[in-house]
Amino acid sequence: MGCCSVRKVIGVIQVLQIISTVERQVFDFLGFMWAPILGNFIHLCFVVVGLFGVVQYRSKYVITYGVWCLVWLGLNLFVISLYLEIGAVTYTNDWLSFKTNHLSWFKENGFGCTTRHEGTKGNSTNGLNYSSTSSGCLLDFEYIETIHAGVQCMLSILVFPLAFFLAKNLHEEDDRFDFIGGFNSHSAYEPPSKSSRLQMQPLTA
């Protein structure tokens, strides 16, 4: 696969990453899921850096983007383990909303969900504590959030090796260009400097 073809493939994946992350960010804002909101924002920043590196042939930017994709893969695998309750930590520990007692927006607004709110006496400011239960959902919110994280994992897995392959090729091209004097102040193609003995003398009448 040529370098130009790799750049095009990475560019397409980066556009898909931006679209899917913005869509995910909207629903995380609706559900006040502060940890995913912060993670999505950072991810968008790194994708923009990577896109700039691909367009401008900057190997360091592409490497930075590739390393972040590996980190992003790990974070989304952790989110999947939370929602599927793999291990001791689950989403009910409320880490994803920074202990603000919020759950996914899809819990009450999922496809086909019917939500019932119940009020009980409590110690809140208005004297009532409200709880809600959802039923009839076509797909539980845990699986919807898992799909969101799974899409991010799939895109990161696809682009991670391509980013490092492209960065390696860009670095080699930079080295070859340096070798022929592309960036050297004393290039091989620079004409020889004039000798100090050859000085212009004014003409005398």
Secondary structure as UniProt FT lines:
FT   HELIX           3..30
FT   TURN            31..32
FT   HELIX           34..56
FT   HELIX           59..83
FT   TURN            84..85
FT   HELIX           91..93
FT   TURN            95..98
FT   HELIX           106..109
FT   TURN            111..112
FT   STRAND          114..121
FT   TURN            125..126
FT   STRAND          128..135
FT   HELIX           141..179
FT   TURN            180..181
FT   TURN            188..189
FT   TURN            196..197
//
